[in-house]
Amino acid sequence: MPDGAFRAGSAPSPFHADLDTPLLDFGGEVWTIRDACEGVQITGAPGSGKSSASARYLRLACLKAGFGGLFACAKVDEAEMLIADMKAAGRGDDVVVIDETAAERFNILDFAQSQLGGPGFESNLVEMMRRMNEAAQVAKPKGGSADAGENSYFVDSAWKWLSHAFPLLLVAEGTLRLKDVARFLASLPQSREDMKTADWQAGYCAKVHKRVSDLANTGDAYARRIVDEHGAFFLTEVAGLDNRPRSSIESTLTTLIYPFLSGKMAELFCTDTTITPRACRDGALIVLNLPTLRFGPGGAVAQAMFKYLFGLAMQAERITPQTRPVMLYLDECQHFLSSADADLLATGRSAKCCPVFITQDYPTFYAKMGEQDAQSLLGKFGTRIFHANTCPKTNLAAAEIIYKVQKFYVTESRSSGDSSGGGGSQQDGQGTYQGNRTQSTGKTETLNAYQDYEITPDYFASKLRTGAERNGYKVDAIIVRGGRQWKRTGRHWVQAEFDQRL
């Protein structure tokens, strides 16, 4: 399906383009498309009702407003639930599912080349591969970065190799395919002597170099520049490398590329293209039904890369007042995090893109990205929604976001006294006695001021309803919106109630 052909021959779904269009009503107070496009982050413990309450309300509101969107899946049954809501919102005809059937496909490298890698901009494709590597690290159980520590030399060298390989392959093949990248790497000269052998000269690396050189000799200026800048790298520097660093660099690259060289991932993301992220602007609702709990790290990396290219495509477009808004919906977002997410959040409103990131707690972000990077990312969400949670760090963060206020308490002091006096006299055999007794009490009240959290951390653990029959299917959440004063509280936060029977 070429770009612009989504739903060809039929009318596109209607949509609201005005950023001030109301999407949700929180207790009589309007929350708009503009609010949505400044980013939404939702947290809540398992069973808190976050997915069935605030996340679903937001999802349905955007669907009914005509948003296009990209929906990643971590859980096995998530796609089924998402598609049911899309149909309920009257958007069934807009659903596009990428799954193991391979009925829909997306060639990641081809699209990246068209979006990022025109002549002279091949380094952008290396950045995309960095993002793929980052996604692979995030997909690991403990997250982390492969660009740090003792592996940094090999990782940096891997990117250097790609920065020279991509321009050569683009000139030789006219396009980029991961299988060609793998073939090229597998046929590199093992030594300078190796290049003199007939076997090496008959291999793919040698053929690529010859093809580019032949084009340069015909007067092709671009091919000549590529020969001058990249032609000798693999034939001199790489051919002269010792075996140990060479094998480590090759291993870094093949480990990254391998999951996409065969099987379903290769069929889905390295063959032809039937749908691209740009279709979301035409109203497509793309569901990446490759749940990480079934397809493992490969599924997570593929979805993270689709998400990355979606973000670039949405940011690269010229946005007008008539442009359709889109959403990026990530439940269990920890599986798909990227340092590029900060860029999308920073430009979400101007790109008319609503990023929705849902997870259990903040330590989950920290484990995948590192606490400093995670804090930086979290600080870019315009709206944060906190459901019931027993995570102390998340609850403390929520309390600190709402801030401290001046509170008061009264101290009381009491005093009492008892005094008595008397005397007597005797005259002419008669005696008299006089005396008195006095009691007194007092009470003093003092008003004392102190600073404390307006909503204390324990409130999020014990005072927010979590839905289900025992709570009348009601779910509570605290909604924090930066730069806004809610009428009900006079502050930048408000407590909202959601009904799971929506």
C-alpha positions as CSV (number, residue, x, y, z in Angstrom):
1,M,0.0,0.0,0.0
2,P,1.8,3.2,-1.1
3,D,1.7,6.3,1.0
4,G,-1.6,8.1,0.5
5,A,-3.5,5.0,-0.6
6,F,-5.0,4.1,2.8
7,R,-8.7,3.6,2.3
8,A,-8.3,4.6,-1.4
9,G,-11.6,5.1,-3.0
10,S,-13.6,5.6,0.2
11,A,-14.2,8.7,2.2
12,P,-11.8,9.3,5.2
13,S,-13.1,9.1,8.7
14,P,-14.3,12.5,9.9
15,F,-12.2,14.2,12.6
16,H,-11.8,17.2,14.8
17,A,-8.8,19.3,14.0
18,D,-9.1,22.2,16.4
19,L,-6.7,21.8,19.4
20,D,-9.3,23.4,21.7
21,T,-11.9,20.7,21.0
22,P,-13.0,19.1,24.3
23,L,-12.1,15.4,24.7
24,L,-12.9,14.6,28.3
25,D,-14.9,16.1,31.2
26,F,-13.3,15.7,34.6
27,G,-16.1,16.6,37.0
28,G,-17.4,19.4,34.9
29,E,-14.0,20.6,33.7
30,V,-12.9,20.2,30.1
31,W,-9.7,18.5,28.9
32,T,-8.9,19.2,25.3
33,I,-7.0,17.9,22.3
34,R,-4.4,20.5,23.1
35,D,-4.0,19.0,26.6
36,A,-3.7,15.5,25.0
37,C,-1.1,16.5,22.6
38,E,1.2,17.7,25.4
39,G,1.6,14.1,26.5
40,V,-0.2,11.8,29.0
41,Q,1.5,9.5,31.5
42,I,-0.6,7.1,33.5
43,T,0.5,5.0,36.5
44,G,-1.2,2.5,38.8
45,A,-0.6,-0.8,40.4
46,P,-1.9,-4.0,38.8
47,G,-5.6,-4.0,39.6
48,S,-5.8,-0.3,40.2
49,G,-8.1,0.2,37.2
50,K,-5.8,2.3,35.1
51,S,-6.2,0.4,31.9
52,S,-10.0,-0.1,32.3
53,A,-10.6,3.5,33.5
54,S,-8.6,6.6,32.6
55,A,-6.6,4.9,29.8
56,R,-9.8,3.6,28.2
57,Y,-11.7,6.8,28.6
58,L,-8.8,8.7,26.8
59,R,-8.5,6.1,24.1
60,L,-12.2,6.1,23.3
61,A,-12.3,9.9,23.3
62,C,-9.5,10.1,20.8
63,L,-11.0,7.4,18.6
64,K,-14.3,9.2,18.5
65,A,-12.6,12.5,17.7
66,G,-11.2,10.9,14.6
67,F,-7.6,10.5,15.6
68,G,-5.3,8.2,13.6
69,G,-2.9,6.3,15.7
70,L,-0.3,3.7,16.5
71,F,-0.9,1.1,19.2
72,A,1.8,-1.2,20.5
73,C,1.0,-4.4,22.3
74,A,2.8,-6.0,25.2
75,K,0.0,-8.3,26.4
76,V,-1.3,-11.3,24.4
77,D,-5.0,-10.2,24.6
78,E,-4.4,-6.5,24.1
79,A,-5.0,-6.3,20.4
80,E,-8.4,-7.9,20.7
81,M,-9.4,-5.3,23.4
82,L,-8.1,-2.4,21.3
83,I,-9.9,-3.5,18.1
84,A,-13.1,-4.0,20.0
85,D,-12.9,-0.4,21.2
86,M,-12.1,0.8,17.7
87,K,-15.2,-0.9,16.4
88,A,-17.3,0.5,19.2
89,A,-16.1,4.0,18.3
90,G,-17.2,3.5,14.7
91,R,-13.7,3.1,13.5
92,G,-13.6,-0.5,12.4
93,D,-12.8,0.3,8.8
94,D,-9.7,2.2,9.9
95,V,-8.1,-0.8,11.7
96,V,-4.8,-2.1,10.3
97,V,-3.2,-5.0,12.1
98,I,0.4,-6.0,11.8
99,D,0.7,-9.6,13.1
100,E,2.1,-13.0,12.3
101,T,-0.2,-13.4,9.3
102,A,2.0,-10.9,7.5
103,A,-1.1,-9.6,5.7
104,E,0.3,-6.1,6.4
105,R,4.1,-5.5,6.2
106,F,6.5,-2.6,6.7
107,N,10.1,-2.5,5.5
108,I,11.8,-0.6,8.3
109,L,15.0,0.1,6.5
110,D,13.3,1.1,3.2
111,F,11.1,3.6,5.0
112,A,14.0,4.9,7.1
113,Q,16.0,5.5,3.9
114,S,13.1,7.4,2.3
115,Q,12.5,9.4,5.5
116,L,16.0,10.0,6.6
117,G,18.7,8.7,4.3
118,G,18.7,10.6,1.1
119,P,22.1,11.3,-0.6
120,G,24.4,13.0,1.9
121,F,22.2,12.0,4.9
122,E,23.2,8.4,5.3
123,S,24.4,9.1,8.8
124,N,20.8,9.4,9.8
125,L,20.4,5.7,9.0
126,V,23.2,4.9,11.4
127,E,21.3,6.8,14.1
128,M,18.3,4.7,13.3
129,M,20.4,1.6,13.9
130,R,21.5,3.1,17.2
131,R,17.8,3.3,18.2
132,M,17.3,-0.3,17.2
133,N,20.2,-1.2,19.5
134,E,18.8,0.9,22.3
135,A,15.5,-0.9,21.9
136,A,17.2,-4.2,22.1
137,Q,18.8,-3.2,25.4
138,V,15.5,-1.9,26.8
139,A,13.9,-5.2,25.8
140,K,16.3,-7.1,28.1
141,P,14.8,-7.9,31.5
142,K,17.0,-5.3,33.3
143,G,17.2,-2.8,30.5
144,G,20.4,-0.8,30.3
145,S,22.7,0.7,27.7
146,A,25.0,-1.2,25.3
147,D,26.9,2.0,24.6
148,A,28.5,2.1,28.1
149,G,31.3,0.4,29.9
150,E,33.9,-2.0,28.4
151,N,31.7,-2.6,25.3
152,S,31.7,1.0,24.2
153,Y,34.7,0.6,21.8
154,F,33.0,-2.3,20.0
155,V,29.6,-0.5,19.8
156,D,31.2,2.7,18.6
157,S,33.2,0.8,16.0
158,A,30.0,-1.0,14.9
159,W,28.3,2.3,14.1
160,K,31.5,3.4,12.3
161,W,31.3,0.3,10.1
162,L,27.6,1.0,9.3
163,S,28.3,4.6,8.5
164,H,30.7,3.4,5.7
165,A,28.6,0.4,4.6
166,F,25.3,2.2,4.1
167,P,26.5,4.7,1.4
168,L,28.2,1.9,-0.5
169,L,25.1,-0.3,-0.4
170,L,22.8,2.5,-1.4
171,V,24.9,3.3,-4.5
172,A,25.4,-0.4,-5.4
173,E,21.8,-1.6,-4.8
174,G,19.7,1.6,-5.0
175,T,18.0,0.6,-1.7
176,L,18.9,-0.8,1.7
177,R,17.9,-4.2,3.0
178,L,19.1,-5.8,6.2
179,K,19.8,-9.0,4.4
180,D,22.2,-7.1,2.2
181,V,23.9,-5.5,5.2
182,A,24.3,-8.9,6.7
183,R,25.7,-10.3,3.4
184,F,28.2,-7.4,3.2
185,L,29.4,-7.9,6.7
186,A,29.8,-11.6,6.3
187,S,32.0,-11.1,3.2
188,L,34.4,-8.5,4.5
189,P,38.1,-9.2,3.9
190,Q,39.7,-11.0,6.8
191,S,43.1,-9.6,5.9
192,R,44.9,-7.7,3.1
193,E,46.1,-11.0,1.8
194,D,42.6,-12.3,1.7
195,M,41.6,-9.6,-0.9
196,K,44.0,-11.2,-3.4
197,T,42.2,-14.5,-3.4
198,A,39.6,-15.5,-6.0
199,D,37.1,-16.5,-3.4
200,W,37.1,-13.1,-1.8
201,Q,36.9,-11.3,-5.2
202,A,33.9,-13.4,-6.1
203,G,32.1,-12.4,-2.8
204,Y,29.5,-9.8,-2.2
205,C,31.7,-7.2,-0.5
206,A,34.0,-7.2,-3.5
207,K,31.1,-7.0,-5.9
208,V,29.7,-4.0,-4.1
209,H,33.0,-2.1,-4.2
210,K,33.4,-2.9,-7.9
211,R,29.9,-1.7,-8.7
212,V,30.4,1.6,-7.0
213,S,33.8,2.1,-8.6
214,D,32.4,1.4,-12.0
215,L,29.6,4.0,-11.5
216,A,32.2,6.5,-10.4
217,N,34.3,5.8,-13.5
218,T,31.3,6.6,-15.7
219,G,31.2,10.1,-14.3
220,D,28.5,9.7,-11.6
221,A,29.5,12.5,-9.2
222,Y,27.7,11.0,-6.2
223,A,29.3,7.6,-6.7
224,R,32.7,9.3,-7.0
225,R,32.2,11.0,-3.7
226,I,31.2,7.7,-2.0
227,V,34.3,6.0,-3.4
228,D,36.5,8.9,-2.1
229,E,34.9,8.9,1.4
230,H,34.0,5.3,2.0
231,G,35.7,3.1,-0.6
232,A,38.9,2.3,1.1
233,F,37.6,1.9,4.7
234,F,36.8,-1.8,4.5
235,L,39.8,-2.6,2.2
236,T,42.4,-1.0,4.4
237,E,41.3,-0.2,8.0
238,V,39.0,-3.2,8.5
239,A,41.2,-5.6,6.6
240,G,44.1,-4.7,8.8
241,L,42.3,-5.3,12.1
242,D,43.3,-8.0,14.5
243,N,40.9,-10.9,14.8
244,R,39.8,-10.3,18.3
245,P,38.4,-6.7,17.9
246,R,37.1,-7.6,14.5
247,S,35.1,-10.6,15.8
248,S,33.6,-8.5,18.6
249,I,32.5,-5.7,16.3
250,E,31.0,-8.3,13.9
251,S,29.2,-10.0,16.8
252,T,27.7,-6.6,17.9
253,L,26.3,-6.0,14.4
254,T,25.1,-9.5,13.7
255,T,23.4,-9.8,17.1
256,L,21.5,-6.6,16.3
257,I,20.5,-7.7,12.8
258,Y,20.0,-11.4,13.2
259,P,16.4,-11.4,14.5
260,F,15.3,-9.7,11.3
261,L,17.1,-12.0,8.9
262,S,14.7,-14.9,9.0
263,G,11.3,-16.0,10.2
264,K,8.3,-13.7,10.9
265,M,10.3,-10.6,11.8
266,A,12.1,-10.8,8.4
267,E,8.8,-11.3,6.6
268,L,7.1,-8.4,8.4
269,F,9.8,-5.8,8.4
270,C,12.3,-6.7,5.7
271,T,10.4,-7.5,2.6
272,D,7.8,-5.2,0.9
273,T,5.6,-2.5,2.4
274,T,1.8,-2.4,2.5
275,I,1.4,0.2,5.2
276,T,3.6,3.0,6.6
277,P,3.3,5.3,9.7
278,R,2.2,8.1,7.4
279,A,-1.2,6.4,7.0
280,C,-2.1,7.4,10.5
281,R,-2.6,11.0,9.3
282,D,-5.2,9.6,6.9
283,G,-7.0,8.0,9.9
284,A,-5.3,4.6,10.0
285,L,-5.3,2.8,13.4
286,I,-2.3,0.6,13.2
287,V,-2.2,-2.1,15.8
288,L,1.2,-3.8,16.3
289,N,-0.1,-7.2,17.5
290,L,3.4,-8.6,18.3
291,P,3.0,-8.9,22.1
292,T,6.3,-9.0,23.8
293,L,5.0,-11.7,26.2
294,R,4.7,-13.9,23.2
295,F,7.3,-12.7,20.6
296,G,9.9,-11.8,23.1
297,P,12.6,-9.2,22.6
298,G,12.3,-9.4,18.8
299,G,8.7,-8.2,19.0
300,A,9.6,-5.4,21.4
301,V,12.4,-4.2,19.1
302,A,10.2,-4.3,16.0
303,Q,7.5,-2.3,17.7
304,A,10.0,0.2,19.2
305,M,11.4,0.8,15.7
306,F,8.0,1.3,14.2
307,K,7.2,3.7,17.0
308,Y,10.5,5.6,16.4
309,L,9.8,6.0,12.7
310,F,6.2,6.9,13.4
311,G,7.4,9.7,15.6
312,L,9.9,11.0,13.0
313,A,7.2,10.9,10.3
314,M,4.7,12.8,12.4
315,Q,7.3,15.4,13.3
316,A,8.5,15.8,9.7
317,E,5.1,16.8,8.3
318,R,3.9,20.3,7.7
319,I,1.1,20.8,10.2
320,T,-1.9,23.1,9.5
321,P,-5.0,23.9,11.4
322,Q,-6.8,21.3,9.3
323,T,-4.3,18.4,10.0
324,R,-5.8,15.3,11.6
325,P,-4.5,14.6,15.2
326,V,-2.8,11.3,15.9
327,M,-2.1,9.3,19.0
328,L,0.7,7.0,20.1
329,Y,-0.8,4.5,22.7
330,L,1.6,2.4,24.7
331,D,0.3,0.3,27.5
332,E,3.1,-1.4,29.4
333,C,5.2,1.4,27.8
334,Q,8.4,0.1,29.6
335,H,8.8,-2.4,26.8
336,F,9.1,0.3,24.1
337,L,11.0,3.2,25.7
338,S,13.6,5.2,23.8
339,S,15.6,8.3,24.3
340,A,13.9,9.7,21.2
341,D,10.6,9.8,23.2
342,A,11.7,13.0,24.7
343,D,11.8,14.7,21.3
344,L,8.3,13.5,20.4
345,L,7.0,14.8,23.8
346,A,8.7,18.1,23.3
347,T,7.0,18.6,19.9
348,G,3.8,16.8,20.4
349,R,1.5,19.8,20.3
350,S,3.1,21.3,17.2
351,A,2.9,17.8,15.6
352,K,-0.7,17.3,16.7
353,C,0.4,14.0,18.3
354,C,-0.9,12.7,21.6
355,P,1.6,10.3,23.3
356,V,0.0,8.1,26.0
357,F,2.5,6.1,28.1
358,I,1.0,3.7,30.7
359,T,2.9,1.6,33.3
360,Q,2.7,0.5,36.9
361,D,5.3,2.7,38.6
362,Y,8.3,5.0,38.3
363,P,10.9,2.4,39.2
364,T,9.9,0.5,36.1
365,F,11.0,3.6,34.1
366,Y,14.2,3.8,36.1
367,A,15.1,0.2,35.5
368,K,14.8,0.5,31.7
369,M,16.3,4.0,31.2
370,G,18.3,4.9,34.3
371,E,16.8,7.2,36.8
372,Q,18.2,10.4,35.4
373,D,17.0,9.8,31.9
374,A,13.7,8.5,33.2
375,Q,13.1,11.6,35.3
376,S,13.9,13.9,32.4
377,L,11.4,12.0,30.2
378,L,8.7,12.0,32.9
379,G,9.0,15.7,33.4
380,K,7.9,16.3,29.8
381,F,4.4,14.9,30.2
382,G,1.8,17.7,30.4
383,T,-0.7,15.5,32.1
384,R,0.0,12.8,34.7
385,I,-2.7,10.5,36.0
386,F,-2.1,8.6,39.3
387,H,-4.2,5.6,40.2
388,A,-3.9,3.6,43.4
389,N,-0.4,2.4,44.0
390,T,1.6,0.7,46.7
391,C,5.0,1.8,45.3
392,P,6.6,4.2,47.8
393,K,8.7,6.0,45.2
394,T,5.8,6.6,42.8
395,N,3.5,7.8,45.6
396,L,6.2,10.1,46.9
397,A,6.8,11.5,43.4
398,A,3.1,12.1,43.0
399,A,3.0,13.9,46.3
400,E,6.0,16.1,45.4
401,I,4.5,16.9,42.0
402,I,1.4,18.2,43.7
403,Y,3.7,20.1,46.2
404,K,3.5,21.1,49.8
405,V,1.2,23.6,51.3
406,Q,0.9,25.4,54.6
407,K,-1.2,23.4,57.0
408,F,-2.2,24.2,60.6
409,Y,-2.6,22.5,63.9
410,V,-3.8,23.7,67.3
411,T,-2.0,23.1,70.5
412,E,-3.9,23.5,73.8
413,S,-2.6,24.1,77.3
414,R,-4.6,24.1,80.5
415,S,-3.8,25.5,83.9
416,S,-5.5,25.3,87.3
417,G,-5.0,26.8,90.8
418,D,-6.4,26.2,94.3
419,S,-5.8,28.5,97.3
420,S,-7.3,28.7,100.8
421,G,-6.8,30.9,103.9
422,G,-8.3,31.3,107.4
423,G,-7.8,32.3,111.0
424,G,-9.4,32.3,114.5
425,S,-9.5,34.2,117.8
426,Q,-10.5,33.5,121.4
427,Q,-12.1,36.0,123.8
428,D,-13.9,35.6,127.1
429,G,-13.9,31.9,126.7
430,Q,-15.5,32.0,123.2
431,G,-13.7,31.3,120.0
432,T,-14.4,32.3,116.4
433,Y,-13.0,31.0,113.0
434,Q,-13.0,32.7,109.6
435,G,-11.6,31.2,106.4
436,N,-11.8,31.2,102.5
437,R,-10.9,28.9,99.5
438,T,-10.3,29.9,95.9
439,Q,-10.1,27.6,92.8
440,S,-9.2,28.9,89.2
441,T,-8.7,27.2,85.8
442,G,-7.5,28.4,82.4
443,K,-7.2,27.2,78.8
444,T,-5.0,28.5,76.0
445,E,-5.2,27.5,72.4
446,T,-2.3,28.2,69.9
447,L,-2.5,28.0,66.1
448,N,0.7,26.6,64.6
449,A,1.7,26.6,60.9
450,Y,3.8,23.9,59.1
451,Q,4.5,22.7,55.6
452,D,3.3,19.3,54.4
453,Y,2.2,17.5,51.2
454,E,-1.1,18.7,50.1
455,I,-1.9,15.0,49.3
456,T,0.3,12.8,51.3
457,P,1.9,9.7,49.8
458,D,-0.2,7.3,51.8
459,Y,-3.4,8.7,50.2
460,F,-2.4,7.1,46.9
461,A,-2.0,3.7,48.6
462,S,-5.2,3.7,50.7
463,K,-7.8,6.3,49.6
464,L,-8.3,5.8,45.8
465,R,-10.9,3.3,44.7
466,T,-9.8,0.5,42.3
467,G,-13.1,-0.5,40.6
468,A,-14.7,-3.9,40.4
469,E,-18.0,-4.8,42.1
470,R,-16.7,-4.1,45.6
471,N,-16.3,-0.4,44.6
472,G,-19.4,-0.1,42.5
473,Y,-17.1,-0.3,39.5
474,K,-15.8,3.2,40.3
475,V,-12.1,4.0,39.9
476,D,-10.4,7.1,41.3
477,A,-7.4,8.9,40.1
478,I,-5.5,12.1,40.8
479,I,-5.0,14.2,37.6
480,V,-2.1,16.6,37.6
481,R,-2.0,19.1,34.7
482,G,0.9,21.5,34.6
483,G,0.1,25.2,34.0
484,R,-3.6,24.8,34.8
485,Q,-5.8,25.7,37.7
486,W,-8.8,23.4,38.1
487,K,-11.9,25.2,39.3
488,R,-12.8,22.5,41.8
489,T,-9.5,22.6,43.7
490,G,-8.1,26.0,42.7
491,R,-4.9,24.0,42.1
492,H,-3.1,22.2,39.3
493,W,-4.6,18.8,40.4
494,V,-8.1,17.4,40.6
495,Q,-9.5,14.0,41.8
496,A,-11.6,12.3,39.1
497,E,-14.0,9.4,39.1
498,F,-14.3,6.8,36.3
499,D,-16.9,4.2,35.8
500,Q,-15.5,0.9,34.4
501,R,-19.0,0.1,32.9
502,L,-18.4,2.7,30.2
